[in-house]
């Protein structure tokens, strides 16, 4: 990290220090700097293009969040339009919080606490009967029974993906020249889980979801197909996408959704025993029954069209991996409150809420997307709140 960037971060920490509760933690500034250098996981494209400013702000927001609420449990929470208990009840919202000993915990929707280590979390994901905690250099599974997995090491620019249902996660590591990415898929079982599956694909495609049978990627298809329905396209062969490595990882089929029109998709039939992909891909629209039937045959899985439909639905309401408002009213409500100007922003994977806040804020902004009209309120923060848990389970 450059000296200028380090100086900027240390200066920023100093500016808010007077307003913060007393912390006997000389390593906090260093944690901010380390986090800024490794926050690459929020936007892969930003890392490739060198979009450092946005990523650094995100890192600073994560580090400064413990100062947005009292640390002592005796001090309670800061008053807001939406209480912590309301958020826990209405949204099943859970929080990563700093405990009184300097470690971190998950405060569950039932007000129970689960220790998640001593290192500052960059993200916490709600998984099946467990939590996946992402720190600066590792991802670790913390089960509800208190058992803990061995850490999954992460390099400087690796990032995490989680599949629908929260049963598996992927650690994705781009090559130094950003021409390809290695995916390491693991389940959330602390004991008795299967060995991680790995594959390497072109940087031109990005994994968005997967099941046992089918992997869904996003890709730029329209410039080549112009929306044509055909079984004559040869993306994997001509663009060297690496789909054969996905077959070697045990998948039966691949769905490619178009970046500009997610409803337009291409399906590849994989042969996991031979470790090969079909010579050609079948392309069309996700709601086409013939294409869906072809996917079922390729995947040998009647649920594969539903996985495709869910991926298409999410992609229709997202940009660069961040969920956007699904109605004009929601966007206008958020924009009127300056929601998008906050440095820390988190989106519920299930589309129920968005949360935003700045370093030193007394509370977070909560955008409620579940009602007929979007509503923004002040969210009371639990003592020592760091960030909301992203619930995939």
DRENDO-1510 file (C-alpha; in Angstrom, 1 decimal, always signed):
<recs>
REC; n; res; u; v; w
REC; 1; UNK; +0.0; +0.0; +0.0 .
REC; 2; UNK; +1.3; +3.5; -0.8 .
REC; 3; UNK; +2.5; +5.8; +1.9 .
REC; 4; UNK; +0.0; +8.4; +0.8 .
REC; 5; UNK; -2.9; +6.0; +1.3 .
REC; 6; UNK; -1.6; +4.9; +4.7 .
REC; 7; UNK; -1.2; +8.5; +5.7 .
REC; 8; UNK; -4.8; +9.2; +4.6 .
REC; 9; UNK; -6.2; +6.3; +6.6 .
REC; 10; UNK; -4.3; +7.2; +9.7 .
REC; 11; UNK; -5.4; +10.8; +9.4 .
REC; 12; UNK; -9.0; +9.8; +8.9 .
REC; 13; UNK; -8.9; +7.6; +12.0 .
REC; 14; UNK; -7.4; +10.5; +14.0 .
REC; 15; UNK; -10.1; +12.9; +12.9 .
REC; 16; UNK; -12.9; +10.7; +14.4 .
REC; 17; UNK; -10.9; +9.5; +17.4 .
REC; 18; UNK; -12.1; +12.3; +19.8 .
REC; 19; UNK; -15.7; +11.4; +19.1 .
REC; 20; UNK; -15.2; +7.7; +19.7 .
REC; 21; UNK; -15.4; +5.7; +23.0 .
REC; 22; UNK; -12.1; +4.9; +24.6 .
REC; 23; UNK; -10.5; +1.8; +23.1 .
REC; 24; UNK; -7.2; +0.4; +24.3 .
REC; 25; UNK; -6.4; -1.0; +20.9 .
REC; 26; UNK; -3.3; +0.3; +19.3 .
REC; 27; UNK; -3.7; -2.1; +16.4 .
REC; 28; UNK; -7.0; -0.6; +15.2 .
REC; 29; UNK; -5.4; +1.8; +12.7 .
REC; 30; UNK; -3.2; -1.0; +11.4 .
REC; 31; UNK; -6.4; -3.1; +11.0 .
REC; 32; UNK; -7.9; -0.3; +8.9 .
REC; 33; UNK; -4.9; -0.1; +6.7 .
REC; 34; UNK; -4.7; -3.8; +6.2 .
REC; 35; UNK; -8.5; -4.0; +5.6 .
REC; 36; UNK; -8.2; -1.2; +3.0 .
REC; 37; UNK; -5.6; -3.1; +1.1 .
REC; 38; UNK; -7.7; -6.3; +1.1 .
REC; 39; UNK; -11.2; -5.0; +0.6 .
REC; 40; UNK; -10.9; -6.1; -3.0 .
REC; 41; UNK; -13.7; -8.6; -2.5 .
REC; 42; UNK; -16.5; -6.1; -2.7 .
REC; 43; UNK; -16.0; -5.4; -6.4 .
REC; 44; UNK; -13.9; -7.7; -8.6 .
REC; 45; UNK; -14.1; -5.3; -11.5 .
REC; 46; UNK; -12.9; -2.4; -9.4 .
REC; 47; UNK; -9.8; -4.4; -8.5 .
REC; 48; UNK; -9.1; -5.1; -12.2 .
REC; 49; UNK; -9.6; -1.5; -13.2 .
REC; 50; UNK; -7.7; -0.1; -10.2 .
REC; 51; UNK; -10.7; +1.7; -8.7 .
REC; 52; UNK; -9.0; +2.1; -5.4 .
REC; 53; UNK; -10.9; +5.1; -3.9 .
REC; 54; UNK; -14.2; +3.4; -3.7 .
REC; 55; UNK; -12.8; +0.2; -2.2 .
REC; 56; UNK; -10.8; +2.1; +0.4 .
REC; 57; UNK; -13.9; +3.9; +1.6 .
REC; 58; UNK; -15.6; +0.6; +2.1 .
REC; 59; UNK; -12.8; -0.7; +4.2 .
REC; 60; UNK; -12.8; +2.3; +6.4 .
REC; 61; UNK; -16.5; +2.0; +6.9 .
REC; 62; UNK; -16.1; -1.6; +8.1 .
REC; 63; UNK; -13.3; -0.7; +10.5 .
REC; 64; UNK; -15.0; +2.3; +12.0 .
REC; 65; UNK; -18.4; +0.7; +12.6 .
REC; 66; UNK; -17.6; -0.4; +16.2 .
REC; 67; UNK; -17.7; +3.4; +17.1 .
REC; 68; UNK; -21.3; +3.9; +16.0 .
REC; 69; UNK; -22.7; +2.6; +19.3 .
REC; 70; UNK; -21.8; +2.2; +23.0 .
REC; 71; UNK; -19.7; -0.8; +23.7 .
REC; 72; UNK; -20.8; -1.5; +27.2 .
REC; 73; UNK; -24.0; -3.6; +27.3 .
REC; 74; UNK; -25.2; -1.5; +30.2 .
REC; 75; UNK; -25.4; +1.5; +27.9 .
REC; 76; UNK; -28.1; +0.0; +25.7 .
REC; 77; UNK; -28.7; +1.2; +22.2 .
REC; 78; UNK; -29.1; +4.5; +20.5 .
REC; 79; UNK; -32.7; +5.5; +19.9 .
REC; 80; UNK; -34.0; +5.3; +16.4 .
REC; 81; UNK; -37.2; +4.9; +14.4 .
REC; 82; UNK; -36.6; +1.1; +14.2 .
REC; 83; UNK; -35.4; -0.6; +17.3 .
REC; 84; UNK; -32.9; -3.5; +17.2 .
REC; 85; UNK; -35.6; -5.9; +18.4 .
REC; 86; UNK; -38.0; -4.8; +15.7 .
REC; 87; UNK; -35.3; -5.4; +13.0 .
REC; 88; UNK; -34.6; -8.8; +14.5 .
REC; 89; UNK; -38.3; -9.7; +14.5 .
REC; 90; UNK; -39.3; -8.2; +11.2 .
REC; 91; UNK; -36.2; -8.9; +9.1 .
REC; 92; UNK; -34.5; -11.7; +11.1 .
REC; 93; UNK; -31.7; -9.2; +11.2 .
REC; 94; UNK; -28.5; -10.3; +12.9 .
REC; 95; UNK; -25.4; -8.3; +13.7 .
REC; 96; UNK; -21.7; -8.8; +14.1 .
REC; 97; UNK; -20.7; -6.9; +17.3 .
REC; 98; UNK; -17.6; -6.1; +19.2 .
REC; 99; UNK; -17.7; -7.7; +22.7 .
REC; 100; UNK; -16.3; -6.3; +25.9 .
REC; 101; UNK; -13.1; -8.4; +25.7 .
REC; 102; UNK; -12.1; -7.1; +22.2 .
REC; 103; UNK; -13.3; -10.2; +20.3 .
REC; 104; UNK; -16.3; -10.4; +18.0 .
REC; 105; UNK; -19.7; -12.1; +18.2 .
REC; 106; UNK; -22.8; -12.6; +16.2 .
REC; 107; UNK; -25.9; -11.2; +17.9 .
REC; 108; UNK; -28.7; -13.5; +16.6 .
REC; 109; UNK; -32.3; -12.6; +15.9 .
REC; 110; UNK; -33.1; -14.4; +19.2 .
REC; 111; UNK; -30.6; -12.3; +21.2 .
REC; 112; UNK; -28.2; -15.2; +21.5 .
REC; 113; UNK; -24.5; -14.6; +21.0 .
REC; 114; UNK; -21.9; -16.7; +19.2 .
REC; 115; UNK; -18.2; -16.0; +19.3 .
REC; 116; UNK; -16.6; -15.5; +15.9 .
REC; 117; UNK; -13.0; -14.9; +16.7 .
REC; 118; UNK; -10.7; -12.1; +17.6 .
REC; 119; UNK; -10.1; -10.6; +14.1 .
REC; 120; UNK; -12.2; -7.8; +12.7 .
REC; 121; UNK; -14.7; -9.3; +10.2 .
REC; 122; UNK; -15.0; -7.8; +6.8 .
REC; 123; UNK; -18.2; -9.7; +6.1 .
REC; 124; UNK; -20.3; -12.2; +8.0 .
REC; 125; UNK; -22.6; -14.5; +6.0 .
REC; 126; UNK; -25.6; -16.4; +7.5 .
REC; 127; UNK; -25.2; -20.0; +6.3 .
REC; 128; UNK; -27.0; -23.3; +7.0 .
REC; 129; UNK; -26.8; -23.7; +10.8 .
REC; 130; UNK; -23.6; -21.7; +10.8 .
REC; 131; UNK; -21.9; -18.4; +10.0 .
REC; 132; UNK; -19.1; -17.8; +7.5 .
REC; 133; UNK; -16.8; -15.1; +8.7 .
REC; 134; UNK; -14.6; -13.4; +6.2 .
REC; 135; UNK; -11.5; -11.5; +7.6 .
REC; 136; UNK; -8.6; -9.9; +5.8 .
REC; 137; UNK; -6.8; -13.1; +5.0 .
REC; 138; UNK; -9.2; -16.1; +5.6 .
REC; 139; UNK; -12.7; -17.4; +5.7 .
REC; 140; UNK; -13.8; -19.5; +8.7 .
REC; 141; UNK; -17.0; -21.4; +9.4 .
REC; 142; UNK; -18.5; -21.0; +12.9 .
REC; 143; UNK; -21.2; -23.6; +13.6 .
REC; 144; UNK; -24.1; -22.9; +15.9 .
REC; 145; UNK; -22.9; -25.6; +18.3 .
REC; 146; UNK; -19.7; -23.7; +18.8 .
REC; 147; UNK; -17.4; -25.8; +16.6 .
REC; 148; UNK; -15.1; -24.0; +14.2 .
REC; 149; UNK; -13.6; -25.0; +10.9 .
REC; 150; UNK; -10.0; -24.7; +10.0 .
REC; 151; UNK; -9.5; -21.3; +8.3 .
REC; 152; UNK; -9.7; -21.2; +4.5 .
REC; 153; UNK; -6.7; -19.0; +3.5 .
REC; 154; UNK; -7.4; -16.1; +1.1 .
REC; 155; UNK; -4.9; -14.2; -0.9 .
REC; 156; UNK; -4.6; -10.5; -1.2 .
REC; 157; UNK; -7.3; -10.1; -3.9 .
REC; 158; UNK; -9.5; -13.2; -3.3 .
REC; 159; UNK; -13.2; -12.8; -2.6 .
REC; 160; UNK; -16.2; -14.8; -1.4 .
REC; 161; UNK; -19.3; -16.0; -3.1 .
REC; 162; UNK; -22.2; -17.8; -1.4 .
REC; 163; UNK; -24.8; -20.0; -3.1 .
REC; 164; UNK; -28.6; -19.9; -2.6 .
REC; 165; UNK; -29.6; -21.5; +0.6 .
REC; 166; UNK; -26.2; -20.9; +2.2 .
REC; 167; UNK; -25.0; -24.5; +2.0 .
REC; 168; UNK; -21.8; -23.8; +0.1 .
REC; 169; UNK; -19.4; -20.9; -0.4 .
REC; 170; UNK; -16.6; -20.2; -3.0 .
REC; 171; UNK; -13.3; -18.6; -2.5 .
REC; 172; UNK; -12.4; -16.9; -5.8 .
REC; 173; UNK; -8.9; -16.0; -6.6 .
REC; 174; UNK; -8.0; -14.0; -9.8 .
REC; 175; UNK; -4.8; -14.5; -11.6 .
REC; 176; UNK; -2.3; -11.7; -11.4 .
REC; 177; UNK; -3.0; -10.6; -15.0 .
REC; 178; UNK; -6.8; -10.9; -14.4 .
REC; 179; UNK; -7.3; -13.3; -17.3 .
REC; 180; UNK; -8.8; -16.2; -15.3 .
REC; 181; UNK; -10.1; -17.0; -11.8 .
REC; 182; UNK; -9.8; -20.1; -9.6 .
REC; 183; UNK; -12.9; -21.2; -7.7 .
REC; 184; UNK; -12.6; -23.2; -4.5 .
REC; 185; UNK; -16.0; -24.5; -3.5 .
REC; 186; UNK; -16.6; -25.8; +0.1 .
REC; 187; UNK; -19.6; -26.8; +2.2 .
REC; 188; UNK; -20.3; -25.4; +5.6 .
REC; 189; UNK; -20.0; -28.6; +7.6 .
REC; 190; UNK; -17.2; -28.2; +10.1 .
REC; 191; UNK; -16.8; -31.9; +10.4 .
REC; 192; UNK; -17.5; -34.6; +7.8 .
REC; 193; UNK; -17.8; -32.3; +4.8 .
REC; 194; UNK; -16.6; -33.1; +1.3 .
REC; 195; UNK; -13.3; -32.0; +0.0 .
REC; 196; UNK; -13.5; -28.6; -1.8 .
REC; 197; UNK; -14.2; -28.7; -5.5 .
REC; 198; UNK; -12.0; -26.5; -7.7 .
REC; 199; UNK; -12.2; -25.2; -11.2 .
REC; 200; UNK; -10.6; -22.3; -13.2 .
REC; 201; UNK; -12.6; -20.2; -15.7 .
REC; 202; UNK; -12.0; -17.2; -17.9 .
REC; 203; UNK; -12.2; -13.8; -16.2 .
REC; 204; UNK; -14.9; -13.0; -18.9 .
REC; 205; UNK; -17.5; -15.0; -16.9 .
REC; 206; UNK; -18.4; -14.8; -13.2 .
REC; 207; UNK; -20.0; -17.4; -11.0 .
REC; 208; UNK; -23.3; -16.1; -9.5 .
REC; 209; UNK; -24.9; -19.3; -8.1 .
REC; 210; UNK; -24.7; -23.0; -8.2 .
REC; 211; UNK; -26.3; -26.3; -7.0 .
REC; 212; UNK; -24.9; -29.8; -7.0 .
REC; 213; UNK; -25.7; -30.2; -10.7 .
REC; 214; UNK; -25.6; -26.7; -12.2 .
REC; 215; UNK; -23.3; -23.7; -12.1 .
REC; 216; UNK; -24.7; -20.3; -13.2 .
REC; 217; UNK; -22.3; -17.6; -14.6 .
REC; 218; UNK; -22.8; -14.1; -16.0 .
REC; 219; UNK; -21.2; -13.2; -19.3 .
REC; 220; UNK; -21.3; -10.7; -22.1 .
REC; 221; UNK; -23.4; -12.6; -24.7 .
REC; 222; UNK; -25.5; -10.1; -26.6 .
REC; 223; UNK; -22.7; -8.6; -28.7 .
REC; 224; UNK; -22.2; -12.0; -30.2 .
REC; 225; UNK; -25.8; -13.3; -30.4 .
REC; 226; UNK; -27.9; -10.2; -30.7 .
REC; 227; UNK; -30.5; -12.1; -28.8 .
REC; 228; UNK; -30.8; -14.9; -31.4 .
REC; 229; UNK; -32.3; -18.2; -30.3 .
REC; 230; UNK; -29.9; -20.9; -31.6 .
REC; 231; UNK; -28.0; -24.0; -30.7 .
REC; 232; UNK; -25.0; -23.1; -32.9 .
REC; 233; UNK; -23.0; -20.8; -30.6 .
REC; 234; UNK; -19.5; -21.9; -29.5 .
REC; 235; UNK; -18.6; -19.6; -26.7 .
REC; 236; UNK; -16.5; -22.0; -24.7 .
REC; 237; UNK; -14.6; -23.2; -27.7 .
REC; 238; UNK; -14.0; -19.8; -29.3 .
REC; 239; UNK; -13.5; -17.7; -26.1 .
REC; 240; UNK; -11.7; -20.4; -24.0 .
REC; 241; UNK; -14.1; -20.0; -21.1 .
REC; 242; UNK; -12.8; -23.1; -19.2 .
REC; 243; UNK; -16.2; -24.8; -18.9 .
REC; 244; UNK; -14.4; -28.2; -19.1 .
REC; 245; UNK; -12.8; -27.5; -15.7 .
REC; 246; UNK; -16.3; -27.0; -14.3 .
REC; 247; UNK; -17.2; -30.4; -15.7 .
REC; 248; UNK; -14.1; -31.8; -14.0 .
REC; 249; UNK; -15.4; -30.4; -10.7 .
REC; 250; UNK; -18.5; -32.6; -11.0 .
REC; 251; UNK; -21.1; -30.3; -12.5 .
REC; 252; UNK; -23.5; -31.5; -15.2 .
REC; 253; UNK; -24.4; -28.2; -16.8 .
REC; 254; UNK; -23.6; -24.5; -17.0 .
REC; 255; UNK; -26.0; -21.6; -17.5 .
REC; 256; UNK; -24.6; -18.3; -18.8 .
REC; 257; UNK; -26.8; -15.2; -18.2 .
REC; 258; UNK; -26.2; -12.1; -20.3 .
REC; 259; UNK; -24.8; -9.1; -18.4 .
REC; 260; UNK; -27.1; -6.6; -20.2 .
REC; 261; UNK; -30.2; -8.7; -20.5 .
REC; 262; UNK; -30.2; -11.5; -17.9 .
REC; 263; UNK; -33.3; -13.1; -19.4 .
REC; 264; UNK; -31.1; -14.1; -22.3 .
REC; 265; UNK; -29.2; -17.2; -21.4 .
REC; 266; UNK; -27.0; -20.0; -22.9 .
REC; 267; UNK; -26.9; -23.6; -21.7 .
REC; 268; UNK; -23.9; -25.9; -21.9 .
REC; 269; UNK; -24.1; -29.6; -21.4 .
REC; 270; UNK; -21.2; -31.0; -19.4 .
REC; 271; UNK; -19.8; -34.5; -19.0 .
REC; 272; UNK; -18.2; -34.8; -15.6 .
REC; 273; UNK; -16.8; -38.3; -16.2 .
REC; 274; UNK; -15.0; -37.2; -19.4 .
REC; 275; UNK; -14.3; -33.7; -18.0 .
REC; 276; UNK; -15.6; -32.0; -21.2 .
REC; 277; UNK; -18.2; -29.4; -22.2 .
REC; 278; UNK; -20.5; -29.6; -25.2 .
REC; 279; UNK; -19.1; -28.3; -28.5 .
REC; 280; UNK; -22.0; -25.8; -28.8 .
REC; 281; UNK; -24.3; -23.9; -26.4 .
REC; 282; UNK; -28.0; -23.6; -26.7 .
REC; 283; UNK; -29.1; -19.9; -26.4 .
REC; 284; UNK; -32.5; -18.3; -25.9 .
REC; 285; UNK; -34.7; -16.9; -23.2 .
REC; 286; UNK; -35.0; -18.2; -19.7 .
REC; 287; UNK; -38.8; -18.6; -19.8 .
REC; 288; UNK; -38.6; -20.7; -23.0 .
REC; 289; UNK; -40.0; -24.2; -22.2 .
REC; 290; UNK; -37.8; -25.9; -24.8 .
REC; 291; UNK; -34.7; -24.3; -23.4 .
REC; 292; UNK; -35.7; -25.3; -19.8 .
REC; 293; UNK; -36.3; -28.9; -20.9 .
REC; 294; UNK; -32.9; -28.9; -22.5 .
REC; 295; UNK; -31.4; -27.7; -19.2 .
REC; 296; UNK; -33.2; -30.4; -17.2 .
REC; 297; UNK; -31.8; -33.0; -19.6 .
REC; 298; UNK; -28.3; -31.6; -19.4 .
REC; 299; UNK; -28.3; -31.2; -15.6 .
REC; 300; UNK; -30.3; -34.4; -14.9 .
REC; 301; UNK; -32.0; -32.2; -12.4 .
REC; 302; UNK; -35.6; -31.1; -12.5 .
REC; 303; UNK; -34.9; -28.2; -10.2 .
REC; 304; UNK; -32.2; -26.6; -12.5 .
REC; 305; UNK; -34.7; -24.2; -14.2 .
REC; 306; UNK; -35.7; -22.8; -10.8 .
REC; 307; UNK; -32.0; -22.1; -10.1 .
REC; 308; UNK; -31.7; -20.4; -13.4 .
REC; 309; UNK; -34.9; -18.3; -12.8 .
REC; 310; UNK; -33.6; -17.2; -9.4 .
REC; 311; UNK; -30.3; -16.1; -10.9 .
REC; 312; UNK; -32.0; -14.2; -13.6 .
REC; 313; UNK; -34.3; -12.5; -11.1 .
REC; 314; UNK; -31.4; -11.3; -9.0 .
REC; 315; UNK; -29.3; -10.2; -11.9 .
REC; 316; UNK; -32.2; -8.1; -13.2 .
REC; 317; UNK; -32.0; -6.1; -9.9 .
REC; 318; UNK; -28.3; -5.8; -9.6 .
REC; 319; UNK; -25.2; -4.1; -10.9 .
REC; 320; UNK; -21.7; -5.3; -10.3 .
REC; 321; UNK; -22.9; -7.6; -7.6 .
REC; 322; UNK; -24.7; -4.9; -5.5 .
REC; 323; UNK; -28.5; -5.2; -5.2 .
REC; 324; UNK; -30.3; -2.1; -6.6 .
REC; 325; UNK; -33.8; -0.8; -5.8 .
REC; 326; UNK; -36.4; -2.9; -7.6 .
REC; 327; UNK; -38.8; +0.0; -8.1 .
REC; 328; UNK; -38.4; +3.7; -9.1 .
REC; 329; UNK; -40.1; +4.6; -5.8 .
REC; 330; UNK; -37.5; +2.7; -3.8 .
REC; 331; UNK; -34.7; +4.4; -5.6 .
REC; 332; UNK; -36.2; +7.9; -5.2 .
REC; 333; UNK; -36.8; +7.3; -1.5 .
REC; 334; UNK; -33.2; +6.3; -1.0 .
REC; 335; UNK; -31.8; +9.0; -3.1 .
REC; 336; UNK; -33.8; +11.7; -1.3 .
REC; 337; UNK; -32.2; +10.6; +1.9 .
REC; 338; UNK; -28.7; +10.6; +0.4 .
REC; 339; UNK; -28.6; +6.9; +0.9 .
REC; 340; UNK; -26.1; +6.2; -1.8 .
REC; 341; UNK; -23.6; +8.8; -0.4 .
REC; 342; UNK; -22.9; +6.7; +2.7 .
REC; 343; UNK; -19.6; +4.9; +2.8 .
REC; 344; UNK; -20.8; +1.7; +4.4 .
REC; 345; UNK; -23.6; +0.0; +2.4 .
REC; 346; UNK; -25.0; -3.5; +2.8 .
REC; 347; UNK; -27.7; -5.3; +0.8 .
REC; 348; UNK; -29.8; -8.2; +2.1 .
REC; 349; UNK; -29.3; -11.2; -0.3 .
REC; 350; UNK; -33.0; -11.9; +0.0 .
REC; 351; UNK; -34.0; -8.3; -1.1 .
REC; 352; UNK; -35.8; -7.3; +2.1 .
REC; 353; UNK; -33.6; -4.3; +3.1 .
REC; 354; UNK; -30.6; -2.2; +2.5 .
REC; 355; UNK; -28.5; -0.6; +5.3 .
REC; 356; UNK; -26.1; +2.4; +5.0 .
REC; 357; UNK; -24.0; +4.4; +7.4 .
REC; 358; UNK; -20.9; +6.6; +7.8 .
REC; 359; UNK; -18.0; +6.4; +10.1 .
REC; 360; UNK; -19.0; +7.9; +13.5 .
REC; 361; UNK; -22.7; +7.7; +12.8 .
REC; 362; UNK; -25.0; +7.3; +15.9 .
REC; 363; UNK; -27.3; +4.9; +14.0 .
REC; 364; UNK; -27.7; +3.3; +10.6 .
REC; 365; UNK; -30.1; +4.1; +7.8 .
REC; 366; UNK; -32.5; +1.2; +7.1 .
REC; 367; UNK; -34.3; +1.0; +3.8 .
REC; 368; UNK; -37.3; -1.3; +4.2 .
REC; 369; UNK; -38.3; -3.0; +0.9 .
REC; 370; UNK; -40.9; -5.4; +2.2 .
REC; 371; UNK; -43.9; -3.1; +2.2 .
REC; 372; UNK; -46.0; -1.7; -0.7 .
REC; 373; UNK; -43.9; +1.5; -0.5 .
REC; 374; UNK; -40.2; +1.7; +0.5 .
REC; 375; UNK; -39.6; +3.3; +3.9 .
REC; 376; UNK; -36.3; +4.7; +5.3 .
REC; 377; UNK; -35.9; +4.8; +9.1 .
REC; 378; UNK; -33.1; +5.2; +11.6 .
REC; 379; UNK; -32.0; +1.8; +12.8 .
REC; 380; UNK; -31.0; +1.6; +16.5 .
REC; 381; UNK; -27.6; -0.2; +16.6 .
REC; 382; UNK; -26.8; -2.9; +19.2 .
REC; 383; UNK; -23.8; -2.1; +21.5 .
REC; 384; UNK; -20.6; -2.5; +19.6 .
REC; 385; UNK; -22.3; -3.1; +16.2 .
REC; 386; UNK; -19.8; -3.7; +13.4 .
REC; 387; UNK; -22.0; -4.7; +10.4 .
REC; 388; UNK; -25.2; -6.6; +9.6 .
REC; 389; UNK; -25.1; -10.3; +8.9 .
REC; 390; UNK; -25.8; -11.2; +5.2 .
REC; 391; UNK; -28.4; -14.0; +5.4 .
REC; 392; UNK; -28.2; -16.7; +2.8 .
REC; 393; UNK; -29.8; -19.5; +4.7 .
</recs>
